[in-house]
């Protein structure tokens, strides 16, 4: 059975959300949380009851390594 990749109401997740330190207390930031199911969740900090996306740890690590290596600098 596959994991749900889109959660309609992120406030229902049993996680503690974390905002990036570089957000400077602005609302234009993403919140991230590690789930007890091993998934990594991300949501828009301006909409805490809004949707969240779920990523496997492998997907999350691949995204971070790509960012770190400059693979997305053209975006």
Secondary structure, 3 states (H helix, E strand, C coil): CCCCCEECCHHHCCCCCEECHHHCCCCCCEEEEECCCCCEEEEECCCCCCCEEEECHHHHHHHHHHHHCCCCCCC
